[in-house]
Amino acid sequence: MATTAFTLSYLATIWLAALATLPVHAELSDVPELKSSFPGETGGVLRFPNANQDNDEGNAFAEAWLKQGIQFWQRGDTKIQAVYLSNYVRDTEPYPWNNLTKHGVGLQLSTSLGDHLELTFNVRHDWYKELESGFSQKGWRFSIDYYYRYFIQGLRRLGSVLS
């Protein structure tokens, strides 16, 4: 079962990479709604002590994640993209909830509300595996997320004022 999840996530990664290298046809590039771009995000956390609970005292925690998209439609501030998400989490204690991998493939629709708020609707198929116990799970995930961009835009304005 775990090999199947790894194989499927590996194939999904190859599929996204292949799509990224496809040339955009001249006829399609003239249609404003059909724009291809490759937005991505990555991040991580390194925390010591990881004292979320009393028994975590002295536990080091690390997480790395990657989200890569292929945007294939946009009208105004509304965008649709195919996404791949990967998480890798480890700690110095063998807690199953802190030692895991997760991969997911899906679709995302996002839109801006005003100047600072972005609302995102996601449908994604995830493969989850706890590294210490071997427990694995797969299934569909539906979510609505928001992102408030005021702080980042404020920093950009400050940078342009200072330069």
Secondary structure, DSSP 8 states (H G I E B T S, - for coil): -HHHHHHHHHHHHHHHHHHHHS---HHHHTSTT---B--EEEEEEEESS--SSGGGTT--EEEEEEEEEEEEEEETTEEEEEEEEEEEEEESS--GGGSEEEEEEEEEEEEEETTTEEEEEEEEEEEEEETTT--EEEEEEEEEEEEE-HHHHHHHHHHHHH-
